[in-house]
């Protein structure tokens, strides 16, 4: 059964987490061996991408908030979360 995934640059963090969860479930029902190890490797890879994408999204939102604060100088902006 062939599976098709869009390039990860077009997937949201939530979609990447969902793919990882599906792969972990698939690995759980796959007998021990090289095929299971490949599925697990792929699952961890998707989970890591999702976490990175989530972090980048939070950082981007934080930067947008800082830029939108009128009247604050650089010293004040640097203290914002």
C-alpha positions in Angstrom: 0.0 0.0 0.0 1.7 3.2 -1.2 1.3 6.3 1.0 1.7 9.8 -0.3 2.7 12.8 1.9 2.9 16.4 0.8 6.3 18.0 1.3 6.6 19.0 5.0 7.1 22.6 4.1 3.3 22.7 3.3 2.3 20.8 6.4 1.3 22.5 9.6 2.7 21.5 13.0 -0.6 19.8 13.8 -0.6 17.8 10.6 3.0 16.7 11.3 2.1 15.6 14.8 -0.9 13.6 13.4 1.4 11.8 10.9 3.8 11.0 13.7 1.0 9.6 15.8 -0.2 7.4 13.0 3.3 6.1 12.4 3.8 5.3 16.1 0.5 3.4 16.0 1.6 1.6 12.8 5.0 0.7 14.5 3.1 -0.6 17.5 1.4 -3.3 15.5 4.4 -4.1 13.3 6.5 -7.1 14.4 10.1 -6.4 15.6 12.5 -6.1 12.8 14.0 -3.7 10.2 10.6 -2.6 8.9 9.4 -1.5 12.4 12.7 0.4 13.0 12.2 2.3 9.7 8.6 3.2 10.7 9.8 4.4 14.2 12.6 6.4 12.6 10.1 8.1 10.3 7.7 8.7 13.2 10.4 10.4 15.3 11.4 12.5 12.3 7.9 13.7 11.8 7.5 14.5 15.5 10.8 16.4 15.5 9.7 18.4 12.5 6.4 19.2 14.2 8.2 20.4 17.3 10.6 22.6 15.3 7.7 24.1 13.3 5.8 24.9 16.5 8.9 26.6 18.0 9.4 28.6 14.8 5.8 29.6 14.8 5.9 30.8 18.4 9.1 32.8 17.8 7.6 34.4 14.7 4.4 35.4 16.6 6.6 36.9 19.4 8.6 38.9 16.9 5.4 40.2 15.3 4.0 41.3 18.7 7.2 43.1 19.5 7.1 45.0 16.1 3.5 46.0 16.7 4.1 47.8 20.0 4.0 51.5 19.2 6.2 53.9 21.1 8.6 51.4 22.6 12.3 51.7 22.2 14.8 48.8 21.6 15.6 48.4 25.3 11.9 48.1 26.1 11.2 45.7 23.2 14.1 43.4 24.2 12.4 42.9 27.6 9.2 41.6 26.0 8.7 37.8 25.9 
